[in-house]
Amino acid sequence: MKFQFENLPDFIAMDGHGFYVWSAVIVAAFISAWLIISPLIRLRQVIKDIAQEVAIENIHKSEGEGSK
């Protein structure tokens, strides 16, 4: 089996195209990570907001029952 590149520096340089190849890989990795992480962050915030609203609603219900 013959490899395209003989050593690691040749692999990174990719016959002069390394900058373009690796920059595209890095950009794609960041975008992919953002597409995974962003909804998880938003979900955590939505769950926190819902819990806060439920707590406020429970406080209002308990105040309403206490005044009767």
PQR file with spaces between the fields and no chain letter, atoms N, CA, C, O and H, PARSE charges and radii, in Angstrom:
ATOM       1  N    MET     1       0.847   -1.172    0.000 -0.4000 1.5000
ATOM       2  CA   MET     1       0.000    0.000    0.000 -0.0000 2.0000
ATOM       3  C    MET     1       0.895    1.238    0.000  0.5500 1.7000
ATOM       4  O    MET     1       1.797    1.370    0.827 -0.5500 1.4000
ATOM       5  N    LYS     2       0.630    2.128   -0.929 -0.4000 1.5000
ATOM       6  CA   LYS     2       1.435    3.352   -1.031 -0.0000 2.0000
ATOM       7  C    LYS     2       0.588    4.539   -0.587  0.5500 1.7000
ATOM       8  O    LYS     2      -0.523    4.753   -1.073 -0.5500 1.4000
ATOM       9  H    LYS     2      -0.103    2.021   -1.601  0.4000 1.0000
ATOM      10  N    PHE     3       1.148    5.308    0.355 -0.4000 1.5000
ATOM      11  CA   PHE     3       0.460    6.488    0.846 -0.0000 2.0000
ATOM      12  C    PHE     3       0.742    7.670   -0.065  0.5500 1.7000
ATOM      13  O    PHE     3       1.786    7.733   -0.715 -0.5500 1.4000
ATOM      14  H    PHE     3       2.051    5.134    0.749  0.4000 1.0000
ATOM      15  N    GLN     4      -0.194    8.600   -0.107 -0.4000 1.5000
ATOM      16  CA   GLN     4      -0.050    9.793   -0.929 -0.0000 2.0000
ATOM      17  C    GLN     4       1.070   10.688   -0.419  0.5500 1.7000
ATOM      18  O    GLN     4       1.803   11.289   -1.204 -0.5500 1.4000
ATOM      19  H    GLN     4      -1.042    8.549    0.421  0.4000 1.0000
ATOM      20  N    PHE     5       1.197   10.771    0.913 -0.4000 1.5000
ATOM      21  CA   PHE     5       2.195   11.649    1.520 -0.0000 2.0000
ATOM      22  C    PHE     5       3.173   10.794    2.321  0.5500 1.7000
ATOM      23  O    PHE     5       2.778    9.832    2.980 -0.5500 1.4000
ATOM      24  H    PHE     5       0.601   10.282    1.550  0.4000 1.0000
ATOM      25  N    GLU     6       4.444   11.154    2.259 -0.4000 1.5000
ATOM      26  CA   GLU     6       5.470   10.341    2.906 -0.0000 2.0000
ATOM      27  C    GLU     6       5.611   10.633    4.394  0.5500 1.7000
ATOM      28  O    GLU     6       6.023    9.756    5.153 -0.5500 1.4000
ATOM      29  H    GLU     6       4.765   11.935    1.724  0.4000 1.0000
ATOM      30  N    ASN     7       5.274   11.860    4.830 -0.4000 1.5000
ATOM      31  CA   ASN     7       5.416   12.192    6.245 -0.0000 2.0000
ATOM      32  C    ASN     7       4.347   13.217    6.637  0.5500 1.7000
ATOM      33  O    ASN     7       3.592   13.704    5.795 -0.5500 1.4000
ATOM      34  H    ASN     7       4.940   12.572    4.213  0.4000 1.0000
ATOM      35  N    LEU     8       4.304   13.529    7.922 -0.4000 1.5000
ATOM      36  CA   LEU     8       3.273   14.429    8.444 -0.0000 2.0000
ATOM      37  C    LEU     8       3.369   15.847    7.889  0.5500 1.7000
ATOM      38  O    LEU     8       2.336   16.409    7.524 -0.5500 1.4000
ATOM      39  H    LEU     8       4.918   13.134    8.606  0.4000 1.0000
ATOM      40  N    PRO     9       4.546   16.454    7.806 -0.5600 1.5000
ATOM      41  CA   PRO     9       4.602   17.804    7.219  0.2800 2.0000
ATOM      42  C    PRO     9       4.101   17.859    5.771  0.5500 1.7000
ATOM      43  O    PRO     9       3.466   18.836    5.373 -0.5500 1.4000
ATOM      44  N    ASP    10       4.379   16.828    4.994 -0.4000 1.5000
ATOM      45  CA   ASP    10       3.847   16.778    3.622 -0.0000 2.0000
ATOM      46  C    ASP    10       2.325   16.658    3.630  0.5500 1.7000
ATOM      47  O    ASP    10       1.632   17.253    2.804 -0.5500 1.4000
ATOM      48  H    ASP    10       4.895   16.035    5.317  0.4000 1.0000
ATOM      49  N    PHE    11       1.826   15.879    4.581 -0.4000 1.5000
ATOM      50  CA   PHE    11       0.377   15.723    4.698 -0.0000 2.0000
ATOM      51  C    PHE    11      -0.278   17.058    5.048  0.5500 1.7000
ATOM      52  O    PHE    11      -1.307   17.414    4.475 -0.5500 1.4000
ATOM      53  H    PHE    11       2.388   15.396    5.252  0.4000 1.0000
ATOM      54  N    ILE    12       0.318   17.797    5.990 -0.4000 1.5000
ATOM      55  CA   ILE    12      -0.244   19.085    6.401 -0.0000 2.0000
ATOM      56  C    ILE    12      -0.147   20.103    5.272  0.5500 1.7000
ATOM      57  O    ILE    12      -1.071   20.890    5.064 -0.5500 1.4000
ATOM      58  H    ILE    12       1.154   17.508    6.455  0.4000 1.0000
ATOM      59  N    ALA    13       0.969   20.094    4.541 -0.4000 1.5000
ATOM      60  CA   ALA    13       1.156   21.055    3.445 -0.0000 2.0000
ATOM      61  C    ALA    13       0.286   20.727    2.240  0.5500 1.7000
ATOM      62  O    ALA    13      -0.142   21.635    1.527 -0.5500 1.4000
ATOM      63  H    ALA    13       1.720   19.455    4.710  0.4000 1.0000
ATOM      64  N    MET    14       0.016   19.453    2.000 -0.4000 1.5000
ATOM      65  CA   MET    14      -0.815   18.984    0.887 -0.0000 2.0000
ATOM      66  C    MET    14      -0.435   19.631   -0.443  0.5500 1.7000
ATOM      67  O    MET    14      -1.276   20.189   -1.147 -0.5500 1.4000
ATOM      68  H    MET    14       0.363   18.715    2.579  0.4000 1.0000
ATOM      69  N    ASP    15       0.823   19.542   -0.757 -0.4000 1.5000
ATOM      70  CA   ASP    15       1.347   20.063   -2.026 -0.0000 2.0000
ATOM      71  C    ASP    15       0.973   21.528   -2.260  0.5500 1.7000
ATOM      72  O    ASP    15       0.664   21.922   -3.385 -0.5500 1.4000
ATOM      73  H    ASP    15       1.506   19.089   -0.184  0.4000 1.0000
ATOM      74  N    GLY    16       1.002   22.331   -1.193 -0.4000 1.5000
ATOM      75  CA   GLY    16       0.722   23.750   -1.321 -0.0000 2.0000
ATOM      76  C    GLY    16      -0.735   24.129   -1.134  0.5500 1.7000
ATOM      77  O    GLY    16      -1.065   25.315   -1.114 -0.5500 1.4000
ATOM      78  H    GLY    16       1.253   22.011   -0.280  0.4000 1.0000
ATOM      79  N    HIS    17      -1.606   23.151   -0.999 -0.4000 1.5000
ATOM      80  CA   HIS    17      -3.046   23.419   -0.830 -0.0000 2.0000
ATOM      81  C    HIS    17      -3.493   23.275    0.618  0.5500 1.7000
ATOM      82  O    HIS    17      -4.685   23.382    0.908 -0.5500 1.4000
ATOM      83  H    HIS    17      -1.338   22.188   -1.015  0.4000 1.0000
ATOM      84  N    GLY    18      -2.574   23.037    1.514 -0.4000 1.5000
ATOM      85  CA   GLY    18      -2.895   22.764    2.915 -0.0000 2.0000
ATOM      86  C    GLY    18      -3.674   23.877    3.589  0.5500 1.7000
ATOM      87  O    GLY    18      -4.613   23.612    4.340 -0.5500 1.4000
ATOM      88  H    GLY    18      -1.606   22.950    1.278  0.4000 1.0000
ATOM      89  N    PHE    19      -3.292   25.128    3.328 -0.4000 1.5000
ATOM      90  CA   PHE    19      -3.984   26.251    3.966 -0.0000 2.0000
ATOM      91  C    PHE    19      -5.470   26.234    3.620  0.5500 1.7000
ATOM      92  O    PHE    19      -6.310   26.407    4.503 -0.5500 1.4000
ATOM      93  H    PHE    19      -2.529   25.343    2.718  0.4000 1.0000
ATOM      94  N    TYR    20      -5.796   26.033    2.377 -0.4000 1.5000
ATOM      95  CA   TYR    20      -7.198   26.045    1.940 -0.0000 2.0000
ATOM      96  C    TYR    20      -7.950   24.821    2.459  0.5500 1.7000
ATOM      97  O    TYR    20      -9.097   24.920    2.896 -0.5500 1.4000
ATOM      98  H    TYR    20      -5.114   25.892    1.659  0.4000 1.0000
ATOM      99  N    VAL    21      -7.294   23.680    2.405 -0.4000 1.5000
ATOM     100  CA   VAL    21      -7.933   22.445    2.861 -0.0000 2.0000
ATOM     101  C    VAL    21      -8.195   22.498    4.366  0.5500 1.7000
ATOM     102  O    VAL    21      -9.306   22.226    4.819 -0.5500 1.4000
ATOM     103  H    VAL    21      -6.362   23.599    2.050  0.4000 1.0000
ATOM     104  N    TRP    22      -7.167   22.851    5.132 -0.4000 1.5000
ATOM     105  CA   TRP    22      -7.314   22.833    6.586 -0.0000 2.0000
ATOM     106  C    TRP    22      -8.213   23.965    7.083  0.5500 1.7000
ATOM     107  O    TRP    22      -8.914   23.803    8.082 -0.5500 1.4000
ATOM     108  H    TRP    22      -6.264   23.072    4.764  0.4000 1.0000
ATOM     109  N    SER    23      -8.198   25.090    6.406 -0.4000 1.5000
ATOM     110  CA   SER    23      -9.119   26.154    6.815 -0.0000 2.0000
ATOM     111  C    SER    23     -10.573   25.729    6.551  0.5500 1.7000
ATOM     112  O    SER    23     -11.459   26.037    7.348 -0.5500 1.4000
ATOM     113  H    SER    23      -7.628   25.222    5.595  0.4000 1.0000
ATOM     114  N    ALA    24     -10.816   25.040    5.461 -0.4000 1.5000
ATOM     115  CA   ALA    24     -12.168   24.534    5.176 -0.0000 2.0000
ATOM     116  C    ALA    24     -12.583   23.481    6.201  0.5500 1.7000
ATOM     117  O    ALA    24     -13.737   23.450    6.629 -0.5500 1.4000
ATOM     118  H    ALA    24     -10.096   24.790    4.813  0.4000 1.0000
ATOM     119  N    VAL    25     -11.653   22.627    6.593 -0.4000 1.5000
ATOM     120  CA   VAL    25     -11.946   21.608    7.608 -0.0000 2.0000
ATOM     121  C    VAL    25     -12.280   22.272    8.945  0.5500 1.7000
ATOM     122  O    VAL    25     -13.223   21.863    9.623 -0.5500 1.4000
ATOM     123  H    VAL    25     -10.715   22.652    6.245  0.4000 1.0000
ATOM     124  N    ILE    26     -11.510   23.296    9.325 -0.4000 1.5000
ATOM     125  CA   ILE    26     -11.742   23.988   10.590 -0.0000 2.0000
ATOM     126  C    ILE    26     -13.092   24.713   10.582  0.5500 1.7000
ATOM     127  O    ILE    26     -13.845   24.640   11.553 -0.5500 1.4000
ATOM     128  H    ILE    26     -10.744   23.628    8.775  0.4000 1.0000
ATOM     129  N    VAL    27     -13.393   25.405    9.490 -0.4000 1.5000
ATOM     130  CA   VAL    27     -14.675   26.113    9.393 -0.0000 2.0000
ATOM     131  C    VAL    27     -15.834   25.114    9.466  0.5500 1.7000
ATOM     132  O    VAL    27     -16.815   25.354   10.170 -0.5500 1.4000
ATOM     133  H    VAL    27     -12.782   25.464    8.701  0.4000 1.0000
ATOM     134  N    ALA    28     -15.727   24.007    8.749 -0.4000 1.5000
ATOM     135  CA   ALA    28     -16.784   22.994    8.770 -0.0000 2.0000
ATOM     136  C    ALA    28     -16.939   22.394   10.167  0.5500 1.7000
ATOM     137  O    ALA    28     -18.060   22.127   10.600 -0.5500 1.4000
ATOM     138  H    ALA    28     -14.930   23.812    8.176  0.4000 1.0000
ATOM     139  N    ALA    29     -15.837   22.181   10.874 -0.4000 1.5000
ATOM     140  CA   ALA    29     -15.902   21.630   12.226 -0.0000 2.0000
ATOM     141  C    ALA    29     -16.581   22.615   13.180  0.5500 1.7000
ATOM     142  O    ALA    29     -17.401   22.213   14.005 -0.5500 1.4000
ATOM     143  H    ALA    29     -14.926   22.398   10.522  0.4000 1.0000
ATOM     144  N    PHE    30     -16.242   23.907   13.070 -0.4000 1.5000
ATOM     145  CA   PHE    30     -16.881   24.907   13.928 -0.0000 2.0000
ATOM     146  C    PHE    30     -18.371   25.010   13.649  0.5500 1.7000
ATOM     147  O    PHE    30     -19.173   25.087   14.580 -0.5500 1.4000
ATOM     148  H    PHE    30     -15.576   24.234   12.400  0.4000 1.0000
ATOM     149  N    ILE    31     -18.745   25.013   12.389 -0.4000 1.5000
ATOM     150  CA   ILE    31     -20.167   25.101   12.044 -0.0000 2.0000
ATOM     151  C    ILE    31     -20.912   23.867   12.541  0.5500 1.7000
ATOM     152  O    ILE    31     -22.012   23.989   13.080 -0.5500 1.4000
ATOM     153  H    ILE    31     -18.094   24.952   11.633  0.4000 1.0000
ATOM     154  N    SER    32     -20.335   22.696   12.370 -0.4000 1.5000
ATOM     155  CA   SER    32     -20.972   21.463   12.851 -0.0000 2.0000
ATOM     156  C    SER    32     -21.124   21.481   14.364  0.5500 1.7000
ATOM     157  O    SER    32     -22.171   21.106   14.893 -0.5500 1.4000
ATOM     158  H    SER    32     -19.441   22.597   11.932  0.4000 1.0000
ATOM     159  N    ALA    33     -20.080   21.916   15.061 -0.4000 1.5000
ATOM     160  CA   ALA    33     -20.149   21.995   16.520 -0.0000 2.0000
ATOM     161  C    ALA    33     -21.232   22.983   16.942  0.5500 1.7000
ATOM     162  O    ALA    33     -21.992   22.708   17.871 -0.5500 1.4000
ATOM     163  H    ALA    33     -19.229   22.221   14.632  0.4000 1.0000
ATOM     164  N    TRP    34     -21.309   24.128   16.271 -0.4000 1.5000
ATOM     165  CA   TRP    34     -22.326   25.127   16.603 -0.0000 2.0000
ATOM     166  C    TRP    34     -23.734   24.578   16.369  0.5500 1.7000
ATOM     167  O    TRP    34     -24.638   24.842   17.162 -0.5500 1.4000
ATOM     168  H    TRP    34     -20.692   24.352   15.517  0.4000 1.0000
ATOM     169  N    LEU    35     -23.925   23.826   15.300 -0.4000 1.5000
ATOM     170  CA   LEU    35     -25.242   23.261   14.997 -0.0000 2.0000
ATOM     171  C    LEU    35     -25.656   22.204   16.016  0.5500 1.7000
ATOM     172  O    LEU    35     -26.844   21.917   16.163 -0.5500 1.4000
ATOM     173  H    LEU    35     -23.191   23.612   14.656  0.4000 1.0000
ATOM     174  N    ILE    36     -24.694   21.627   16.715 -0.4000 1.5000
ATOM     175  CA   ILE    36     -25.003   20.655   17.762 -0.0000 2.0000
ATOM     176  C    ILE    36     -25.182   21.356   19.105  0.5500 1.7000
ATOM     177  O    ILE    36     -26.121   21.053   19.840 -0.5500 1.4000
ATOM     178  H    ILE    36     -23.729   21.860   16.596  0.4000 1.0000
ATOM     179  N    ILE    37     -24.301   22.280   19.426 -0.4000 1.5000
ATOM     180  CA   ILE    37     -24.285   22.911   20.746 -0.0000 2.0000
ATOM     181  C    ILE    37     -25.395   23.959   20.904  0.5500 1.7000
ATOM     182  O    ILE    37     -26.010   24.043   21.967 -0.5500 1.4000
ATOM     183  H    ILE    37     -23.538   22.526   18.828  0.4000 1.0000
ATOM     184  N    SER    38     -25.654   24.742   19.880 -0.4000 1.5000
ATOM     185  CA   SER    38     -26.633   25.822   19.972 -0.0000 2.0000
ATOM     186  C    SER    38     -28.025   25.356   20.401  0.5500 1.7000
ATOM     187  O    SER    38     -28.600   25.962   21.305 -0.5500 1.4000
ATOM     188  H    SER    38     -25.154   24.673   19.017  0.4000 1.0000
ATOM     189  N    PRO    39     -28.590   24.319   19.802 -0.5600 1.5000
ATOM     190  CA   PRO    39     -29.915   23.864   20.259  0.2800 2.0000
ATOM     191  C    PRO    39     -29.891   23.338   21.701  0.5500 1.7000
ATOM     192  O    PRO    39     -30.876   23.479   22.426 -0.5500 1.4000
ATOM     193  N    LEU    40     -28.790   22.744   22.112 -0.4000 1.5000
ATOM     194  CA   LEU    40     -28.702   22.248   23.481 -0.0000 2.0000
ATOM     195  C    LEU    40     -28.703   23.402   24.482  0.5500 1.7000
ATOM     196  O    LEU    40     -29.334   23.317   25.535 -0.5500 1.4000
ATOM     197  H    LEU    40     -27.990   22.629   21.524  0.4000 1.0000
ATOM     198  N    ILE    41     -28.001   24.469   24.151 -0.4000 1.5000
ATOM     199  CA   ILE    41     -27.993   25.654   25.010 -0.0000 2.0000
ATOM     200  C    ILE    41     -29.392   26.257   25.066  0.5500 1.7000
ATOM     201  O    ILE    41     -29.875   26.622   26.138 -0.5500 1.4000
ATOM     202  H    ILE    41     -27.488   24.538   23.295  0.4000 1.0000
ATOM     203  N    ARG    42     -30.028   26.358   23.929 -0.4000 1.5000
ATOM     204  CA   ARG    42     -31.386   26.930   23.863 -0.0000 2.0000
ATOM     205  C    ARG    42     -32.369   26.050   24.634  0.5500 1.7000
ATOM     206  O    ARG    42     -33.235   26.573   25.336 -0.5500 1.4000
ATOM     207  H    ARG    42     -29.636   26.062   23.059  0.4000 1.0000
ATOM     208  N    LEU    43     -32.254   24.740   24.518 -0.4000 1.5000
ATOM     209  CA   LEU    43     -33.139   23.822   25.238 -0.0000 2.0000
ATOM     210  C    LEU    43     -32.986   24.007   26.745  0.5500 1.7000
ATOM     211  O    LEU    43     -33.980   24.039   27.470 -0.5500 1.4000
ATOM     212  H    LEU    43     -31.551   24.316   23.948  0.4000 1.0000
ATOM     213  N    ARG    44     -31.765   24.128   27.212 -0.4000 1.5000
ATOM     214  CA   ARG    44     -31.520   24.341   28.635 -0.0000 2.0000
ATOM     215  C    ARG    44     -32.183   25.638   29.111  0.5500 1.7000
ATOM     216  O    ARG    44     -32.759   25.683   30.198 -0.5500 1.4000
ATOM     217  H    ARG    44     -30.957   24.103   26.623  0.4000 1.0000
ATOM     218  N    GLN    45     -32.099   26.675   28.304 -0.4000 1.5000
ATOM     219  CA   GLN    45     -32.713   27.961   28.668 -0.0000 2.0000
ATOM     220  C    GLN    45     -34.238   27.858   28.687  0.5500 1.7000
ATOM     221  O    GLN    45     -34.888   28.408   29.576 -0.5500 1.4000
ATOM     222  H    GLN    45     -31.631   26.639   27.421  0.4000 1.0000
ATOM     223  N    VAL    46     -34.802   27.161   27.715 -0.4000 1.5000
ATOM     224  CA   VAL    46     -36.265   27.002   27.659 -0.0000 2.0000
ATOM     225  C    VAL    46     -36.749   26.211   28.876  0.5500 1.7000
ATOM     226  O    VAL    46     -37.766   26.564   29.473 -0.5500 1.4000
ATOM     227  H    VAL    46     -34.274   26.714   26.993  0.4000 1.0000
ATOM     228  N    ILE    47     -36.045   25.159   29.245 -0.4000 1.5000
ATOM     229  CA   ILE    47     -36.426   24.367   30.423 -0.0000 2.0000
ATOM     230  C    ILE    47     -36.347   25.224   31.684  0.5500 1.7000
ATOM     231  O    ILE    47     -37.217   25.140   32.551 -0.5500 1.4000
ATOM     232  H    ILE    47     -35.219   24.871   28.760  0.4000 1.0000
ATOM     233  N    LYS    48     -35.316   26.037   31.783 -0.4000 1.5000
ATOM     234  CA   LYS    48     -35.167   26.933   32.935 -0.0000 2.0000
ATOM     235  C    LYS    48     -36.319   27.938   32.983  0.5500 1.7000
ATOM     236  O    LYS    48     -36.868   28.196   34.054 -0.5500 1.4000
ATOM     237  H    LYS    48     -34.609   26.105   31.079  0.4000 1.0000
ATOM     238  N    ASP    49     -36.689   28.507   31.833 -0.4000 1.5000
ATOM     239  CA   ASP    49     -37.798   29.467   31.772 -0.0000 2.0000
ATOM     240  C    ASP    49     -39.120   28.819   32.167  0.5500 1.7000
ATOM     241  O    ASP    49     -39.918   29.417   32.889 -0.5500 1.4000
ATOM     242  H    ASP    49     -36.243   28.297   30.962  0.4000 1.0000
ATOM     243  N    ILE    50     -39.348   27.606   31.698 -0.4000 1.5000
ATOM     244  CA   ILE    50     -40.590   26.901   32.023 -0.0000 2.0000
ATOM     245  C    ILE    50     -40.649   26.600   33.517  0.5500 1.7000
ATOM     246  O    ILE    50     -41.697   26.771   34.140 -0.5500 1.4000
ATOM     247  H    ILE    50     -38.699   27.120   31.111  0.4000 1.0000
ATOM     248  N    ALA    51     -39.551   26.160   34.092 -0.4000 1.5000
ATOM     249  CA   ALA    51     -39.518   25.877   35.528 -0.0000 2.0000
ATOM     250  C    ALA    51     -39.794   27.140   36.333  0.5500 1.7000
ATOM     251  O    ALA    51     -40.482   27.097   37.353 -0.5500 1.4000
ATOM     252  H    ALA    51     -38.699   26.022   33.586  0.4000 1.0000
ATOM     253  N    GLN    52     -39.256   28.256   35.873 -0.4000 1.5000
ATOM     254  CA   GLN    52     -39.476   29.530   36.556 -0.0000 2.0000
ATOM     255  C    GLN    52     -40.960   29.930   36.480  0.5500 1.7000
ATOM     256  O    GLN    52     -41.532   30.387   37.470 -0.5500 1.4000
ATOM     257  H    GLN    52     -38.697   28.290   35.044  0.4000 1.0000
ATOM     258  N    GLU    53     -41.568   29.761   35.322 -0.4000 1.5000
ATOM     259  CA   GLU    53     -42.986   30.091   35.165 -0.0000 2.0000
ATOM     260  C    GLU    53     -43.866   29.192   36.025  0.5500 1.7000
ATOM     261  O    GLU    53     -44.840   29.660   36.615 -0.5500 1.4000
ATOM     262  H    GLU    53     -41.103   29.390   34.517  0.4000 1.0000
ATOM     263  N    VAL    54     -43.531   27.905   36.102 -0.4000 1.5000
ATOM     264  CA   VAL    54     -44.301   26.972   36.928 -0.0000 2.0000
ATOM     265  C    VAL    54     -44.177   27.358   38.400  0.5500 1.7000
ATOM     266  O    VAL    54     -45.162   27.311   39.137 -0.5500 1.4000
ATOM     267  H    VAL    54     -42.740   27.525   35.622  0.4000 1.0000
ATOM     268  N    ALA    55     -42.984   27.737   38.827 -0.4000 1.5000
ATOM     269  CA   ALA    55     -42.783   28.148   40.221 -0.0000 2.0000
ATOM     270  C    ALA    55     -43.601   29.393   40.534  0.5500 1.7000
ATOM     271  O    ALA    55     -44.225   29.470   41.593 -0.5500 1.4000
ATOM     272  H    ALA    55     -42.184   27.775   38.228  0.4000 1.0000
ATOM     273  N    ILE    56     -43.608   30.352   39.645 -0.4000 1.5000
ATOM     274  CA   ILE    56     -44.399   31.577   39.849 -0.0000 2.0000
ATOM     275  C    ILE    56     -45.890   31.237   39.890  0.5500 1.7000
ATOM     276  O    ILE    56     -46.631   31.772   40.714 -0.5500 1.4000
ATOM     277  H    ILE    56     -43.101   30.290   38.786  0.4000 1.0000
ATOM     278  N    GLU    57     -46.317   30.359   39.011 -0.4000 1.5000
ATOM     279  CA   GLU    57     -47.722   29.952   38.972 -0.0000 2.0000
ATOM     280  C    GLU    57     -48.116   29.252   40.270  0.5500 1.7000
ATOM     281  O    GLU    57     -49.209   29.476   40.790 -0.5500 1.4000
ATOM     282  H    GLU    57     -45.715   29.924   38.342  0.4000 1.0000
ATOM     283  N    ASN    58     -47.239   28.414   40.791 -0.4000 1.5000
ATOM     284  CA   ASN    58     -47.520   27.727   42.058 -0.0000 2.0000
ATOM     285  C    ASN    58     -47.592   28.710   43.216  0.5500 1.7000
ATOM     286  O    ASN    58     -48.409   28.544   44.122 -0.5500 1.4000
ATOM     287  H    ASN    58     -46.351   28.232   40.370  0.4000 1.0000
ATOM     288  N    ILE    59     -46.752   29.724   43.196 -0.4000 1.5000
ATOM     289  CA   ILE    59     -46.792   30.743   44.245 -0.0000 2.0000
ATOM     290  C    ILE    59     -48.128   31.485   44.200  0.5500 1.7000
ATOM     291  O    ILE    59     -48.745   31.725   45.238 -0.5500 1.4000
ATOM     292  H    ILE    59     -46.088   29.859   42.460  0.4000 1.0000
ATOM     293  N    HIS    60     -48.570   31.844   43.001 -0.4000 1.5000
ATOM     294  CA   HIS    60     -49.846   32.555   42.863 -0.0000 2.0000
ATOM     295  C    HIS    60     -51.020   31.675   43.297  0.5500 1.7000
ATOM     296  O    HIS    60     -51.973   32.166   43.902 -0.5500 1.4000
ATOM     297  H    HIS    60     -48.069   31.648   42.158  0.4000 1.0000
ATOM     298  N    LYS    61     -50.953   30.391   42.995 -0.4000 1.5000
ATOM     299  CA   LYS    61     -52.029   29.480   43.415 -0.0000 2.0000
ATOM     300  C    LYS    61     -52.072   29.358   44.921  0.5500 1.7000
ATOM     301  O    LYS    61     -53.148   29.371   45.518 -0.5500 1.4000
ATOM     302  H    LYS    61     -50.179   29.992   42.504  0.4000 1.0000
ATOM     303  N    SER    62     -50.901   29.239   45.547 -0.4000 1.5000
ATOM     304  CA   SER    62     -50.867   29.073   47.009 -0.0000 2.0000
ATOM     305  C    SER    62     -51.294   30.369   47.693  0.5500 1.7000
ATOM     306  O    SER    62     -51.906   30.310   48.760 -0.5500 1.4000
ATOM     307  H    SER    62     -50.026   29.229   45.062  0.4000 1.0000
ATOM     308  N    GLU    63     -51.002   31.518   47.133 -0.4000 1.5000
ATOM     309  CA   GLU    63     -51.466   32.790   47.706 -0.0000 2.0000
ATOM     310  C    GLU    63     -52.969   32.924   47.576  0.5500 1.7000
ATOM     311  O    GLU    63     -53.633   33.449   48.469 -0.5500 1.4000
ATOM     312  H    GLU    63     -50.505   31.567   46.267  0.4000 1.0000
ATOM     313  N    GLY    64     -53.500   32.451   46.470 -0.4000 1.5000
ATOM     314  CA   GLY    64     -54.937   32.524   46.261 -0.0000 2.0000
ATOM     315  C    GLY    64     -55.693   31.621   47.212  0.5500 1.7000
ATOM     316  O    GLY    64     -56.774   31.998   47.664 -0.5500 1.4000
ATOM     317  H    GLY    64     -52.960   32.024   45.745  0.4000 1.0000
ATOM     318  N    GLU    65     -55.179   30.451   47.536 -0.4000 1.5000
ATOM     319  CA   GLU    65     -55.833   29.524   48.441 -0.0000 2.0000
ATOM     320  C    GLU    65     -55.717   30.010   49.877  0.5500 1.7000
ATOM     321  O    GLU    65     -56.612   29.766   50.686 -0.5500 1.4000
ATOM     322  H    GLU    65     -54.301   30.144   47.168  0.4000 1.0000
ATOM     323  N    GLY    66     -54.626   30.694   50.204 -0.4000 1.5000
ATOM     324  CA   GLY    66     -54.409   31.159   51.575 -0.0000 2.0000
ATOM     325  C    GLY    66     -55.320   32.303   51.960  0.5500 1.7000
ATOM     326  O    GLY    66     -55.608   32.478   53.144 -0.5500 1.4000
ATOM     327  H    GLY    66     -53.899   30.892   49.547  0.4000 1.0000
ATOM     328  N    SER    67     -55.780   33.082   51.010 -0.4000 1.5000
ATOM     329  CA   SER    67     -56.630   34.243   51.319 -0.0000 2.0000
ATOM     330  C    SER    67     -58.092   33.859   51.488  0.5500 1.7000
ATOM     331  O    SER    67     -58.886   34.689   51.931 -0.5500 1.4000
ATOM     332  H    SER    67     -55.546   32.940   50.048  0.4000 1.0000
ATOM     333  N    LYS    68     -58.473   32.643   51.154 -0.4000 1.5000
ATOM     334  CA   LYS    68     -59.876   32.224   51.252 -0.0000 2.0000
ATOM     335  C    LYS    68     -60.225   31.792   52.632  0.5500 1.7000
ATOM     336  O    LYS    68     -61.366   31.408   52.889 -0.5500 1.4000
ATOM     337  H    LYS    68     -57.827   31.969   50.795  0.4000 1.0000
